[in-house]
């Protein structure tokens, strides 16, 4: 029997490629979130982005006309901080990352240090120096836990692409010989953290996104229903290619956000 998103009791929603492209709102994104709000359907915005705080993410959404508040946002930085705080409360952390990651770690009661950390936590860091990378490798080789916020190899910019958190992580892994614990999509750690925030069970929650290898794979790993939107990376022309490459397939597919609203409208 095919799953139907109409039965969903909660939604975990990707951002880039799902609700916007860069700084441009995708058609229907405002109506989609308005529908969820007016019908009392719980949701969270779930992003692999570790550089921005939830407040900054929400401000960006509002600037594009998409309703958002900081508490609606769940980032890989928050999930990384939560993962460490649950495993080792009050642990010390050496950070390769930006303000969003540092803020999340501090908010979770962890301590930032430059000496002998319990963990090295790494996200995107556009000010990374060779010296800091070398120190991170030394700490990891010395026994510090290695945490990678998200595996994205490329970061889209106005001028093309730049190395993402995953590219930095690949360098640290190669130099240290240690594979990091991955937090963001396609890992289920971020999804399970988001489910805990949302307060719904995995089998009654759907993940919505445009990337089969990250959004859909993470939803499947966490035991959620999955909806692929053909609004971003994946479209009707390349869909079969990406599904085959990812080795997994979504429970359902929608061409647009307005079609998704219609599917949700089938609720009894």
N, C-alpha and C positions, 0 to 999 in steps of 0.2 A: 504493500500500500504506500503510495507516494505521500511524503510529508507535505503539510501545507503551512505556510507562514501565517495563515489566518488564525492558527491556534496558539501562536507565540504569546508568551506572557512577559517577554522582555526581549530587547534588541541590543546587540553590540555592533556599533556602526563605524566603519572605516571613514576616513576623511578625504585625503587627497585621491582624486580619481573617482570618488564615490559621491561627495557633496560639492567638491570644487576642483578646478584645475588651476594650480598656482594661486592667483588672487581673483579668479573668476568663478562665480557660483555656477554650478551645473543646473540646467533647467529643471525646475521642480523641487530643488533642495529645500527651499523655504516652505513650500506647501507640504512636503513630506514631514518635516519636523513639526510644523503646525498641526498636521493631522495626528501625529503621535501625542502631542500635548493635549489637544482637545478631546482625544479619546482615552486619555489616561494610560497610555501604553509606556511602561518604564523603558528607558534606554540610556546608554552611555556612548559617548564618542570615544573610540579606542584607537590610539595612534602609536606607531613605533617611534615617533619623534621623541627624543630624549632631551633636546636642547631647550625647548620652551616650557614654561610653567603652565599649569592649567589655566591660570588667569590670562596669559598671553594667547593661548590657543582659543579660548572663549572670545577674547577681544577680536581676534582675527575673523572668527566666524560671524560675529555680530557686524563687523565692518563689511561683510559680504551679504548682509541681510538674512543670515541664518540664526535663529534664536539659540542662545547658548549662555550658560553660566559656568563658572569654574568647577562647580561640583558635578557638572555633566561630563567632564573630561577625565579620561583615564590614560595616562602615558606610560611608556615603557620605563621611564625614570621612576615613576611612583611604584610600579610593579617590582623593579629591581630593589628599591629601598625596602619595600614590604617583604620581599623574599629574604633579604639579609636580616632585617629586624626580627623576623619570625625564627630564623635559624640561629642567629647570634645577636640577641638584643644588646644594644650599646656598643657594637663592634666598631673598630677603627677602619677607615677607608681612605685609600689613595685614589684620587679621581682624575681620570682623563675624560673631560667633558665640559659642558657649558652650564650656564646658570640654572637651567631647568633641572638638571641632574643633581647639582650641588644642593639646591633648595629641597628637592625631594628627599635626599639622604638626611639632611639636617632635620626636616620635619618628622622623619621616622625615628628620631632619637639616636642616630648614628653620629660618629665623630670623624671629622675630616682630619687627615694627618699627612705629613710629608715623610714620616719615619716609621719603619717597621709596621705596616698596616696588617690587619687581619684579612682584608680584601683589597684587590684592585678592581675598581668599577670603571668601565670604559664605554663611552658613547661617542657621538660625533664631537670633534674638538677642532674647530677651525683655526685655533691658535696653537696647535700642538707643536712642540719643539722636539728635536731629536733627543735632547737631554731628558725630557720627561718620559719619552717612550723608553729610553734605556733604563730609567729608574723603575718603571712599571715592570719591565722584563726581569730586572734584578729581584724585585719583590716577589714576583710570581715564582721564579726559580727558587727563591728562598722559602716557599711554602705558603704564600698568601693565596687565598682563593681568587679565582679569575672570573669576573662577571662581565658579560657583554650585553648591553641594553637591547641592541637590535642588529640584525645581520645585513642590513641594506648596504650593498657595495657602492652604489652611486646615489648622490644627492642632486636632484634637479635644481638648476639655477636659471636665471634669466638668460645667461650666456651659454647654456648647455648643461654639463654635468661636472660634479667634482667628487672626489673620493668620499664615501660615506662611512658610517661607523663600522660596517662590516669589513671595509678595506683596512682600516686601522687595526681591527681585531685580527685580521689575517696576518698582519705583520707581527703583532704581539704573540700570536699563537706559534708562528714559524720560529720566532726567536727564542721563546720560552720552552717550546715543546709541550705546552699544556693547552688542551682544548677548553675554552671557557664555558661556563654555564650560560646558555642563551635564554634571555628573558622575553624578548618581543616576538611577534609573529614571524615564523610559523610555530613557535613554541607554545605549549599550552599554559605556561606560567603566567603570561600576561592575561590570557583569557580567563584562567581560574581566579586571578586577582580581580578582574573586572566582574566576574560572576559574584564574587563575595561582596563587592561594592554594590552591585545591582540588587542582590538579595533574591535571585531566581536560580532555579536548578538548571543544569546544562541542557537536559532533554526538553525543557520548555522554553529555551532561549535560542534565538537565531542570530548568527553572525552575517552581516551584510557588507560586501566589499567588491572591489573590481579586480583583485589580484588572486588568481587561483593558488599560486605557490605560497602566498603569505596568509591572506585573509581566510580563504576557504580551507587551506590545510590546517590553520590554527583552530578554526571552528570544529573541524572533524576531530582533531587531536583532543579537544576538550569535551567532545560528545554533544556539541550543539548542532542544531539545524543550520544549513548554510544557503545563502542566497547570493548568486553571482550577478552583479550589475554590469551591463555592457556599456558603461559610461566613462571608462577611463582606460587603463592599460589593456583590458580585454574588450574586444568588440566582436561583432558577428563574423568578421572575416578571419580573425586570428584565434577565436575561441577554442576550436578543436586542437590547435597547436599547443596552446597554453595548458589545456586540460591534460593532454598527453604528456607534456613535459613535466607537469607537476605530479603526475601519477595519482591524481585524485579528481573527483568531480563533485560539483555542488548538488544539493538536493533540488534546487530550483534556479531558474535563470529569468531575469527581467531585462528588457531592453532599455527601460527608463525608470526614473523615480515616480512618474505619474502612473506607470503600469504597476509599480510596487504598491502605491497607494490603493489602487484598485484591488490588488491581491489581498491586502490587509482588510479591505472593506468587505470581504467575504465572511468576516467574523460573525458568528451567530449571536 
